[in-house]
Structures are given as C-alpha cells and as structure tokens.
Amino acid sequence: MNVDQSARGAAISPPEILRAAYERGRRRLALLRSAWAVPFGVFALLVLGAPTGLALLITVALATMFAVTQSAGQSIGRGGRMGLLFGLVPLISPWFVQSTHLCCVGGACSTNCLQMCALGGLLAGGGLALVARRDPAPLRFAAGGGLVMLAASGLGCAAMEWGGLLGVGAGLIATLPVLLTTPPRAAH
C-alpha cells in the first residue's frame, strides 16, 4: 500500500463506510427483487399469448421500475411492492375475458375488451390509492406504486392491444381524487 492509498483510507470516516455498505446492500436487494417481474412476463407470454418482443420490453421496464422503487425504499419502496401486488388485477383481466367471454357489447362478445382493462386498472388504482392514504407520504407511495402497477398491468392489457394499456392509464388517473382529497397524515 502506498502513501496515497493510506491517506485516502484515513479520510473516510466509519459512518461513511457503513453508509456505503448499506447502500450497496440496498442496491443488491433491489436487483434481486427485480426478478419478481419475471413471472409476470412469463404469464403474459404463455397464458395471454402476448407478442414476445412487447412482453420482453415491458417485463424489463417492470423489473427496472420495481428495482428503482426498492432501491429508493421508504414510501416509494412500499408503494412499489403494493403496485406489484395490485398490478395482478389488470394483469389477469385479459385472461378472465378470454376464458369467460364476459365482455359483451351490443350483443357481440369479444376477447378484446378495453373496458375490462379499464375496470381492472380502476379497481387496482382505487385499492392502491386507499392503501396509500395510510402511508406517512401518500403521494410518494402512490407514485412508486402507480408506476410499477402500470408496467405490471401493461403486460396483461398490452397483450390485448395498446388500447388496453390506455384503459389502465385512464383507470389509474380516475383514482387521483382519492389521493388528492386525503388530508396529510400527521407525523408520529
């Protein structure tokens, strides 16, 4: 070890070393948790028959968004985990439509139903908004959760065409009044 290396090592304080180790651990955990996106992509490919390129693209986007929220932690991280959970609702909506043919408009039933994606997005977004109201930072929670949920639901609704993804986005936007009418929580 030369003099320059020992001088640099002496300049770093123990709290800085601990903080750097903590941040490396958070990034490693976020990277490991990003693998939670893989089953969503596999479901979209194998069960829904999503186009391979589109499913891979959205799965990578989902994994990236989820890793970012988990790395950020706190309200954003909690929101990201809930967004992944609530994203299951619009993810499975197309499967529900395809298997039951319950989406009928004007006497004609179709397996391509924008309304079901919008309804799934509205239900999931409303659930996320209600859970976010309980968090100390509801808007940060909802932001992290909403981005992850949009990507997760995009895997299902994008399999039905891009209009389905727009339906989910509209459903999420419709839940904003729930968040905006929430009085700020007092810090404990």
Disulfide bonds with the S-S distance in Angstrom:
Cys103-Cys113 1.65
Cys104-Cys109 1.96
Cys117-Cys157 2.06
